[in-house]
Amino acid sequence: MNNSLTVGIAVVGGLLGLRLLSKARHEQPGSTMAGRMSQRLEKMIAKLPENSPPKLVMTVLPALRDQNEQILQMLREQNELLRQLRDRPH
């Protein structure tokens, strides 16, 4: 279990690093190597079992991002309502 978790964390770290590199190089000429690496990594991830740590992390991260955005939006709305209540004449 510890080995698979370590490999999963390493793969996810590699994915994030590759994503950052590909975004930085996307604007520069010669980004074909990053594209090939990204394609190979995606194929490798696709071949993994569904319950493998890298796949689980990659499916959970977008859901967490969406949930965080919803929470932030609700907090912004709540703050606006509290400001309106505070500024309202008594």
C-alpha positions as CSV (number, residue, x, y, z in Angstrom):
1,M,0.0,0.0,0.0
2,N,2.8,2.4,0.9
3,N,4.6,1.8,-2.4
4,S,1.5,2.4,-4.5
5,L,0.7,5.5,-2.5
6,T,4.2,6.8,-3.1
7,V,4.0,6.0,-6.8
8,G,0.6,7.7,-7.0
9,I,1.9,10.9,-5.3
10,A,5.0,10.9,-7.6
11,V,2.8,10.5,-10.7
12,V,0.4,13.3,-9.6
13,G,3.4,15.5,-8.8
14,G,4.8,14.8,-12.3
15,L,1.4,15.6,-13.9
16,L,1.3,18.9,-12.1
17,G,4.9,19.7,-13.0
18,L,4.3,18.7,-16.6
19,R,1.2,20.8,-16.8
20,L,3.2,23.9,-15.5
21,L,6.0,23.2,-18.0
22,S,3.6,22.7,-20.9
23,K,1.8,26.0,-20.1
24,A,5.1,27.9,-19.9
25,R,6.4,26.3,-23.1
26,H,3.1,26.6,-25.0
27,E,4.0,30.2,-25.8
28,Q,7.5,29.3,-26.9
29,P,8.5,27.5,-30.0
30,G,9.5,23.8,-29.6
31,S,6.8,22.8,-27.3
32,T,6.3,19.5,-29.2
33,M,8.4,17.5,-26.6
34,A,6.1,18.6,-23.8
35,G,3.1,17.6,-25.8
36,R,4.5,14.2,-26.5
37,M,5.3,13.7,-22.8
38,S,1.8,14.8,-21.9
39,Q,0.3,12.3,-24.3
40,R,2.4,9.5,-23.0
41,L,1.6,10.3,-19.4
42,E,-2.2,10.4,-20.3
43,K,-1.9,7.0,-21.9
44,M,-0.1,5.6,-18.9
45,I,-2.7,7.0,-16.5
46,A,-5.5,5.6,-18.8
47,K,-4.0,2.1,-18.5
48,L,-4.0,2.2,-14.6
49,P,-6.8,0.4,-12.7
50,E,-9.8,2.6,-11.7
51,N,-8.9,2.4,-8.0
52,S,-5.3,3.4,-8.4
53,P,-4.2,6.5,-6.4
54,P,-3.3,8.6,-9.4
55,K,-6.7,8.1,-11.0
56,L,-8.5,8.7,-7.8
57,V,-6.6,12.0,-7.2
58,M,-7.2,13.1,-10.8
59,T,-11.0,12.5,-10.4
60,V,-11.2,14.1,-6.9
61,L,-9.2,17.3,-7.7
62,P,-11.7,18.8,-10.1
63,A,-14.6,18.1,-7.8
64,L,-12.7,19.7,-4.9
65,R,-12.0,22.8,-7.1
66,D,-15.6,23.1,-8.0
67,Q,-16.7,22.7,-4.4
68,N,-14.2,25.4,-3.3
69,E,-15.5,27.8,-5.9
70,Q,-19.1,27.2,-4.7
71,I,-18.0,27.8,-1.1
72,L,-16.2,31.0,-2.1
73,Q,-19.2,32.3,-4.0
74,M,-21.5,31.6,-1.0
75,L,-19.0,33.4,1.3
76,R,-18.9,36.4,-1.0
77,E,-22.7,36.6,-1.0
78,Q,-22.9,36.2,2.7
79,N,-20.3,39.0,3.2
80,E,-22.3,41.3,0.9
81,L,-25.5,40.6,2.9
82,L,-23.7,41.3,6.1
83,R,-22.4,44.6,4.7
84,Q,-25.9,45.6,3.7
85,L,-27.2,44.8,7.2
86,R,-24.4,46.7,8.8
87,D,-24.8,49.8,6.6
88,R,-28.6,49.8,6.9
89,P,-30.0,52.6,9.1
90,H,-31.6,51.4,12.3
